[in-house]
Amino acid sequence: MIETMPKTFWQEILSKGVHAMTQGMSSDECIKVTEQFGAHNYHPLAVTLVEGDGSWVWDADGNKYLDCVGSYSAMAHGHRSKSVIDAAREQLDHLTLTSRAVYTRELALFLKALCEYSELDMACPMNSGAEAIETCIKLARKWGYTVKGIPEGKAEIIVANENFHGRTTTIIGFSSEAQYRSGFGPFTPGFISVPFGDIEALRRAITPNTAAIMMEPIQAEAGILFPPDGYMAAVRKECTAQNVLLVWDEIQTGFCRTGKKFAWMHEDAKPDLMAVGKALGGGLFPVSAAIGTKEVVSVFHPGDHGSTFGGNPLGCAIAIMAMAEMEANDLAAKSEVAGKLLLDGFSAIGHPSILEIRGRGLLVGLEFKEGTDTQKLVGNFLKEGIITKETRHRTFRFAPPLTTSREEIDEIVSRTRRAIEAL
């Protein structure tokens, strides 16, 4: 396609539209062009998706798959949720982007809705999850200096080993995954890492210069890893006692994914700051935010932080509808029920290659024993019409839409069983 692109290509785009111009591209051509002109920072499955509806996606050859990656929890509402798409279409006819140089009604309603939904006071809208984390880091540090009284330049934030909070240079600097760090230093100081789930190690790491503790309630990217029961509540208690902020990264676990609106709600562990994103965009648009108490978020003053697209009217309208659908359709309860069915179904497979099954709600990890041919298993999943990928430590992540039906859960289990038995 690239080699035969006519000089009138751009005029054709204008007259025919982008969708029409892509229809003649084969799957092989799509992969070839992507690899030629795109940075090789991903290793996608050899599938070219062209359609999506609910829990299902179709490739360029007409094959049908159950989407169990779900854009890493972002596809909570399913592909092309009608209510979310309708909200976007309606907003497109009025106002899409203004920047924060002015006020908009959409932003006002979004901020109010998000704070009430999350049971917190104030929010700073952004776009990507990594931006939300960077915002939380800045808020925590400034709170540490201006409220707690930490000497300038000495603030520390405690994080967990095996964490995943994003891909910016600041964030990868406190990752314990070697590949995320290799070749990208020097890194930002001020982060202390402790074992995930070890409350005693956390207590020992706290000093007078500790501004915040920032962790994921469940480590999704690390392989769906859970801390011991009571850990989140213990961290909250320790933060209160030591005058340290608690920051939960709920970018993957938030918005009903684990059977609660947010994963911290499984225990008495309300945060001072929280990073959210992914599902907030309704499977349609990048929307994220840092949300927190008034005491913390109020440390920002004009000029301290910003985003050209953060809080844009289109994104706000989409996010408001995304939250409305979650609440009106009780997606938290649906996630809890469907997740139990998925866990029970996987447990009944009983294959000797399965090491452990971990999950809460529709965030489930299927870990295989060392020596299992996981590359072959990837191919088997595709043959069975399952889109899933291996995360760290031979664990396959299953995070289908929260709207996935009981029949579709049964189908996921049946297809997974056949894929494993074909090893």
Stockholm file with secondary structure:
# STOCKHOLM 1.0

chainA/1-423         MIETMPKTFWQEILSKGVHAMTQGMSSDECIKVTEQFGAHNYHPLAVTLVEGDGSWVWDADGNKYLDCVGSYSAMAHGHRSKSVIDAAREQLDHLTLTSRAVYTRELALFLKALCEYSELDMACPMNSGAEAIETCIKLARKWGYTVKGIPEGKAEIIVANENFHGRTTTIIGFSSEAQYRSGFGPFTPGFISVPFGDIEALRRAITPNTAAIMMEPIQAEAGILFPPDGYMAAVRKECTAQNVLLVWDEIQTGFCRTGKKFAWMHEDAKPDLMAVGKALGGGLFPVSAAIGTKEVVSVFHPGDHGSTFGGNPLGCAIAIMAMAEMEANDLAAKSEVAGKLLLDGFSAIGHPSILEIRGRGLLVGLEFKEGTDTQKLVGNFLKEGIITKETRHRTFRFAPPLTTSREEIDEIVSRTRRAIEAL
#=GR chainA/1-423 SS CCTTCCTTHHHHHHHHCHHHHHTTCCHHHHHHHHHHHSCSCCCCCSCCEEEEEBTEEEETTSCEEEESSHHHHTCTTCBTCHHHHHHHHHHHTTCCCCCTTSCCHHHHHHHHHHHHHHTCSEEEEESSHHHHHHHHHHHHHHHIIIIICCCTTCCEEEEETTCCCCSSHHHHTTCCCHHHHTTCCSCCCCEEEECTTCHHHHHHHCCTTEEEEEECSSBTTTTSBCCCTTHHHHHHHHHHHHTCEEEEECTTTTTTTTSSSSGGGGTTCCCSEEEECGGGGTTTSCCEEEEECHHHHTTCCTTSCCCSSTTCHHHHHHHHHHHHHHHHTTHHHHHHHHHHHHHHHHHTTCCTTEEEEEEETTEEEEEECTTCCHHHHHHHHHHTTEECCEETTTEEEECCCTTCCHHHHHHHHHHHHHHHHTC
#=GC SS_cons         CCTTCCTTHHHHHHHHCHHHHHTTCCHHHHHHHHHHHSCSCCCCCSCCEEEEEBTEEEETTSCEEEESSHHHHTCTTCBTCHHHHHHHHHHHTTCCCCCTTSCCHHHHHHHHHHHHHHTCSEEEEESSHHHHHHHHHHHHHHHIIIIICCCTTCCEEEEETTCCCCSSHHHHTTCCCHHHHTTCCSCCCCEEEECTTCHHHHHHHCCTTEEEEEECSSBTTTTSBCCCTTHHHHHHHHHHHHTCEEEEECTTTTTTTTSSSSGGGGTTCCCSEEEECGGGGTTTSCCEEEEECHHHHTTCCTTSCCCSSTTCHHHHHHHHHHHHHHHHTTHHHHHHHHHHHHHHHHHTTCCTTEEEEEEETTEEEEEECTTCCHHHHHHHHHHTTEECCEETTTEEEECCCTTCCHHHHHHHHHHHHHHHHTC
//
